[in-house]
Amino acid sequence: MKAQPGSGPGRDGALPSVDGPHEKPDRGLSRSQRLTRNAQFQCIFAQGRSYVGRRMVLWVGTAPDARRRLGVIASRKVGGAVDRSKARRRLREAWRLNRHRLSGRVDVILVARGAILRATADQVEHELMALCGRAGLIDT
């Protein structure tokens, strides 16, 4: 049996939005929150501030327009196309879930290492936050 148009949760079929003190922080990762141009990556690499972990390398760069944007890299050293995609997804998800805990006007590049494929999501998040702590990006 088909539902009648307009009989859903909202007039347009969308769920009603939640406003108020229990509203969750924005955890999306829109295009404006990502590094997309080669020049942006090169600027951060040129500053040379990196923090190395077992599963990833965190590069931090400051610029006048920096606003906690993320760039993700997974080279062929990580594996084939499927493995590289999996590594990038894991890094993006860990960043997306924890970005609200970070402070500072910086842009970040995460470079995947091969060990990320054998790690759990919790291990990836824990290492990301440890590297961010070493870089001084954690809100206190």
C-alpha positions in Angstrom: 0.0 0.0 0.0 1.4 3.4 -1.0 1.6 6.3 1.4 -0.4 9.4 0.4 1.7 12.5 -0.6 2.0 14.9 2.2 1.2 12.3 4.9 4.8 11.8 5.9 6.6 13.2 9.0 6.8 16.7 7.5 5.1 18.5 4.8 7.8 17.7 2.3 8.3 14.2 3.7 11.4 15.2 5.7 11.8 14.6 9.4 11.3 17.6 11.5 14.5 19.4 12.6 15.6 19.3 16.2 16.4 22.7 17.8 17.3 23.5 21.3 19.9 22.7 23.9 20.3 19.1 22.8 21.2 19.9 19.2 24.2 18.0 17.9 27.3 19.8 16.5 27.6 19.9 12.7 29.4 16.7 11.8 29.2 16.9 8.0 32.2 17.3 5.7 31.1 19.6 2.9 33.3 20.7 0.0 34.1 24.0 1.8 35.5 22.0 4.7 38.0 20.1 2.4 41.2 21.0 0.7 40.6 20.6 -3.0 43.4 22.4 -4.8 47.0 21.3 -5.4 48.2 24.7 -4.3 46.5 24.3 -0.9 48.3 21.0 -0.4 51.7 22.4 -1.5 51.3 25.3 0.9 50.9 23.0 3.9 53.7 20.7 2.9 56.0 23.7 2.4 55.4 24.7 6.1 56.9 21.3 7.1 54.9 20.7 10.3 54.2 17.0 10.4 53.4 14.5 13.1 54.0 10.8 12.4 51.9 8.0 13.7 51.7 4.3 12.9 48.6 4.5 10.7 48.8 8.1 9.4 50.8 11.2 9.1 49.2 14.5 10.2 50.4 17.7 8.4 49.3 21.1 9.8 49.4 24.4 8.0 48.4 27.9 8.8 47.2 30.4 6.3 45.0 33.6 6.4 42.1 31.6 5.1 42.7 28.4 7.2 39.6 27.1 8.9 40.1 23.4 9.9 39.8 22.1 6.3 40.9 18.5 5.6 42.9 17.0 2.8 43.3 13.2 2.6 46.0 11.4 0.7 46.5 7.6 0.2 49.3 6.7 -2.2 49.8 3.5 -4.0 52.1 2.4 -1.1 48.9 1.8 0.8 47.6 -0.7 -1.7 45.3 -1.0 -4.7 42.5 1.3 -5.6 40.0 -0.5 -3.2 42.5 -0.3 -0.3 43.3 3.4 -1.0 39.6 4.2 -1.0 39.0 2.4 2.3 42.0 4.2 3.9 40.6 7.6 2.7 37.1 6.8 4.0 38.5 5.8 7.4 40.5 9.0 7.7 37.6 11.2 6.6 35.3 9.5 9.0 37.6 9.8 12.0 38.1 13.5 11.2 34.4 14.1 10.6 33.5 12.6 14.0 36.1 14.6 15.9 36.5 17.9 14.1 34.3 19.7 16.6 36.8 18.8 19.4 39.7 20.7 17.7 40.6 24.3 17.8 42.7 26.7 15.9 42.7 28.3 12.4 44.7 25.6 10.7 44.3 23.3 7.7 45.2 19.6 8.0 46.3 16.9 5.6 46.1 13.3 6.7 48.4 10.9 4.8 47.4 7.2 5.1 49.9 4.6 5.9 49.6 0.9 5.1 48.8 -0.1 8.8 45.5 1.8 8.6 43.9 -1.1 6.7 44.5 -3.5 9.6 43.2 -1.0 12.2 39.7 -0.7 13.7 37.8 2.6 13.5 38.5 3.2 17.2 42.2 2.8 16.7 42.2 5.2 13.8 40.2 7.8 15.8 42.5 7.3 18.9 45.6 7.9 16.8 44.1 10.9 15.1 43.3 12.5 18.4 46.8 11.7 19.8 48.4 13.3 16.8 46.1 16.3 17.1 47.1 16.6 20.8 50.8 16.5 19.8 50.1 19.2 17.3 48.3 21.4 19.9 44.9 21.3 18.1 42.8 19.8 21.0 40.3 22.1 22.7 41.0 22.3 26.5 
